[in-house]
Amino acid sequence: MLTQVRQLDAADRIELINTLWATFDADSLPMSPEIAALVDERVTEADGTPLTGRSWVEVEKHLRHRSR
């Protein structure tokens, strides 16, 4: 399977990664207490200032454009 994945072009590999990532339940991902605290801190910060960040769609679009 890994051989087949390596033969995909970059756009198809990114699509595969996104598809796989979407299958994870966020609560089931292993996380150290330090990372969990950092995530909680950043979520709290993002909730307090929701207009300062970019959506994943915007970030992905920017990254795809940059990689050309």
Secondary structure as UniProt FT lines:
FT   HELIX           2..6
FT   HELIX           10..21
FT   TURN            22..23
FT   HELIX           26..28
FT   HELIX           33..48
FT   TURN            50..51
FT   HELIX           56..66
//
